[in-house]
Amino acid sequence: MSERKVLTKYYPPDFDPSQIKRVRRPKDAGVKQIPVRLMAPFSMKCTACGEYIYKGRKFNAKKETTEERYYSIPIYRFYIKCVRCSAEITFKTDPKHMDYECERGARRNFEPWRESKLAEETEEERLDRLEREEAEKDVMQDLEAKALDAKTEMEIENKLDEIQMRNAGRERAAKGDVELAKSLADERRAREEKEDEEAARRAFASGLGEEEILDGEDGYFDDEAAPPTDPVPSFKRVVKKKKDYGTALGIKKKKALVSYDSD
C-alpha cells in the first residue's frame, strides 16, 4: 500500500522500454464526457430508492455539452450517482431562469422561492397561457360552479329569514312580558285598595260602637246579617303587678312597728 504513494517505482533488471508498444485508442463516437468534481445545485430525492440528497453535497460527476443552446449560451448536462443505490441521476443547466433543471433519476424538492420566481412570466407567455386556458375550459365546470353559487345564496337567504323570525319572536315576547307586568301591577293595586277600604270600614264601625252596620248588598240595617267584627286593639297602658321573689327564696319581711303616741 505504501509503494503506490512514493514518487519512484521499481524497475526489474531485465526491463526493456522498447518492448512497450504505444496503443492508439479510438475516439469517442458520441459526445465527449469530462469528469468533474461538483456539488449538488439543489436538494432532490432519488426515484429509485427514495434517498434524499441535500443541496451542496459533493459528487464525482461527468459533464457533457449538449446540442441545445439558449441564444449563444451552451447548455451542459451532468451525470451523478445516488449515494445509496448508485442509480444514475442527470440534470442540466437552465440559463433562461439562471438555475438547473432535473432530467431523470431524481425529483427536485419543493422550493417556494423558486415557484414565485417561475411565476413571473412575460406578456407573450401570459397571453399564450390565457388562450390555452380559455380553449381547455370545461363548460360543465362552469355549470357546477354556478349551481354551487346558487345553493350558497339560498342557504344564506334561509339563514337571514330564520334570524329575522327569531328576532321578531323575541320582540313580541318582550312586549307581552311588559303588558303582563302592567296587568299584574294593576290587579295588585286594586286588591290593596279594596283591602284598605275594608279595613277603614271596619275601623269606622268599631269606633262608633254601632251594633248594626250597613249591608253592602241589600242596603238595610240587619243585626243578624251583620258581619262579625274583630276586637279593636287598645293602646291603654297596663301596669303589671310586681312579683314577690323574696317569698320564693324563703325570705320573710319584717312587719313595720306602728307606734301610737299617748295623749
C-alpha positions in Angstrom: 0.0 0.0 0.0 2.9 2.4 0.7 4.5 1.8 -2.7 1.8 3.5 -4.7 2.3 6.7 -2.8 6.0 7.1 -3.4 7.5 9.0 -6.3 9.9 6.3 -7.5 8.9 3.0 -9.0 10.8 -0.3 -9.1 12.1 -1.5 -12.4 13.5 -5.0 -12.7 16.9 -5.6 -14.2 15.5 -7.1 -17.4 13.2 -4.2 -18.1 13.3 -3.1 -21.8 11.4 0.1 -22.6 11.4 -0.7 -26.3 9.1 -3.6 -25.9 6.4 -1.3 -24.7 4.1 -0.5 -27.6 2.0 2.6 -27.9 -1.7 1.8 -28.2 -4.0 4.2 -30.0 -7.5 4.3 -28.6 -10.5 5.1 -30.8 -12.0 8.5 -30.4 -15.4 8.7 -28.8 -18.0 8.5 -31.5 -20.6 10.3 -29.3 -20.4 13.3 -27.0 -17.3 13.6 -25.1 -17.8 13.4 -21.3 -15.4 15.1 -18.9 -15.0 14.0 -15.3 -15.5 16.9 -12.9 -16.0 17.5 -9.2 -19.2 19.3 -8.3 -21.8 19.9 -5.6 -25.5 19.2 -5.9 -27.1 22.5 -7.1 -30.5 21.7 -5.4 -32.0 19.3 -2.9 -33.5 16.2 -4.6 -35.0 12.8 -3.9 -33.9 9.6 -5.7 -36.8 8.0 -7.5 -35.2 4.5 -7.3 -34.6 4.2 -3.5 -36.1 7.4 -2.0 -32.7 8.7 -0.7 -32.7 12.5 0.0 -29.7 14.4 -1.5 -29.3 17.8 0.1 -28.0 20.9 -1.7 -24.2 21.2 -1.6 -23.3 17.5 -1.4 -20.1 16.8 -3.3 -20.0 14.3 -6.2 -17.6 12.9 -8.8 -19.6 13.7 -11.9 -19.3 13.7 -15.7 -20.0 16.7 -17.8 -21.0 16.9 -21.4 -22.0 19.7 -23.8 -25.5 19.2 -25.3 -26.6 20.4 -28.7 -29.1 22.8 -27.1 -28.4 26.4 -26.8 -30.1 29.4 -25.2 -29.2 32.2 -27.6 -25.4 31.7 -27.7 -25.1 30.1 -24.3 -24.3 26.4 -24.3 -26.2 24.0 -22.1 -24.3 21.4 -20.1 -25.5 18.1 -18.8 -24.1 16.4 -15.6 -24.2 12.8 -14.6 -24.0 11.7 -10.9 -24.8 8.5 -9.0 -27.1 8.1 -6.0 -25.0 7.6 -2.8 -27.3 4.7 -1.7 -28.3 2.7 -4.7 -25.8 4.1 -7.3 -28.7 4.9 -9.7 -27.8 7.4 -12.4 -29.1 11.0 -11.9 -28.9 13.6 -14.6 -29.5 17.3 -14.6 -28.6 20.2 -16.9 -28.1 23.9 -16.7 -31.0 26.3 -17.3 -29.6 29.7 -18.4 -33.1 31.1 -19.1 -34.1 31.0 -15.4 -30.4 31.1 -14.1 -31.0 27.7 -12.5 -30.6 24.0 -13.0 -33.2 21.5 -14.3 -33.5 17.9 -13.1 -34.0 15.5 -16.0 -34.3 11.9 -14.7 -33.3 9.7 -11.9 -34.5 12.1 -9.2 -37.2 14.5 -8.3 -36.5 18.1 -7.1 -37.8 19.1 -3.7 -40.4 21.9 -3.4 -38.8 25.4 -3.1 -41.3 28.3 -2.5 -38.9 31.0 -3.7 -38.4 29.1 -7.0 -42.1 28.8 -7.6 -42.6 32.5 -7.1 -39.7 33.2 -9.5 -41.1 30.9 -12.1 -44.5 32.6 -11.7 -43.1 35.7 -13.3 -43.9 35.4 -17.0 -43.6 37.6 -19.9 -46.6 39.2 -21.7 -46.4 36.7 -24.6 -46.3 33.8 -22.2 -49.3 35.2 -20.3 -51.3 35.6 -23.5 -50.5 32.1 -24.6 -51.5 30.7 -21.2 -54.8 32.6 -21.2 -55.6 31.4 -24.7 -54.8 27.9 -23.7 -56.9 28.0 -20.6 -59.8 29.5 -22.5 -59.5 26.7 -25.1 -59.4 24.0 -22.4 -62.1 25.5 -20.3 -64.9 23.0 -19.5 -68.5 24.1 -19.7 -69.6 21.6 -17.0 -67.2 23.1 -14.5 -68.9 26.5 -15.1 -72.3 25.0 -14.6 -71.2 23.2 -11.4 -69.7 26.5 -10.1 -72.9 28.4 -10.9 -75.0 25.7 -9.2 -72.8 25.8 -6.1 -73.1 29.6 -6.0 -76.9 29.5 -6.3 -77.0 26.9 -3.5 -74.8 29.1 -1.3 -77.0 32.1 -1.9 -80.2 30.1 -1.0 -78.6 28.9 2.3 -77.6 32.5 3.1 -81.2 33.7 2.5 -82.6 30.9 4.6 -80.3 31.8 7.4 -81.3 35.5 7.2 -85.0 34.7 7.3 -84.5 32.4 10.3 -82.6 35.2 12.1 -85.3 37.8 11.3 -88.1 35.4 12.6 -86.2 34.8 15.8 -85.7 38.5 16.4 -89.4 39.2 15.8 -90.4 36.5 18.2 -88.1 37.9 20.8 -89.6 41.4 20.3 -93.2 40.0 20.7 -92.2 38.1 23.8 -90.6 41.3 25.3 -93.8 43.3 24.6 -96.0 40.5 26.1 -93.9 40.5 29.3 -94.3 44.2 29.7 -98.1 44.0 29.2 -98.3 41.1 31.7 -96.3 43.0 34.3 -98.6 46.1 33.9 -101.7 43.9 34.3 -100.3 42.2 37.4 -99.4 45.6 38.9 -102.9 46.9 38.3 -104.5 43.9 39.9 -102.3 44.2 42.9 -103.0 47.9 43.2 -106.8 47.2 43.0 -106.6 44.4 45.7 -104.6 46.7 48.0 -107.2 49.5 47.6 -110.0 47.1 48.3 -108.3 45.8 51.4 -107.7 49.4 52.6 -111.4 50.3 52.1 -112.5 47.2 54.1 -110.1 48.0 56.9 -111.3 51.6 57.0 -115.0 50.5 57.1 -114.3 48.1 60.0 -112.4 50.7 61.9 -115.2 53.3 61.4 -117.9 50.8 62.5 -116.0 49.7 65.7 -115.1 53.3 66.6 -118.8 54.4 66.6 -119.9 51.4 68.7 -122.8 50.7 66.4 -124.3 47.3 66.6 -125.9 47.5 63.2 -123.8 48.1 60.0 -125.0 48.7 56.6 -125.1 45.6 54.5 -123.3 46.3 51.2 -125.5 44.1 49.1 -129.2 44.9 50.1 -128.6 48.3 51.8 -130.7 47.5 55.0 -129.6 47.5 58.7 -129.8 44.0 60.0 -128.3 42.7 63.3 -128.4 39.1 62.2 -126.8 39.8 58.9 -124.0 42.0 60.4 -120.6 40.5 59.7 -118.5 39.7 62.8 -116.2 42.4 63.8 -112.7 41.9 65.1 -111.9 43.3 68.6 -110.3 46.7 68.3 -106.9 46.8 69.9 -106.5 49.1 72.9 -103.4 51.1 73.4 -104.1 51.9 77.2 -101.1 51.5 79.4 -101.4 48.5 81.7 -99.4 48.4 85.0 -98.1 44.9 85.7 -98.1 43.6 89.2 -94.7 43.1 90.6 -93.8 39.5 91.7 -92.6 38.8 95.2 -89.3 37.0 94.6 -88.4 37.1 98.3 -91.2 34.7 99.3 -90.0 32.3 96.7 -86.5 32.4 98.3 -87.8 32.0 101.8 -87.1 35.5 103.0 -89.6 36.9 105.4 -90.3 40.5 105.5 -90.4 42.2 108.9 -93.6 43.9 109.7 -93.3 47.6 110.4 -93.9 48.6 114.0 -96.6 51.1 114.5 -96.2 53.4 117.5 -99.0 55.2 119.0 -98.3 58.4 120.9 -100.1 58.6 124.2 -102.2 61.5 124.7 
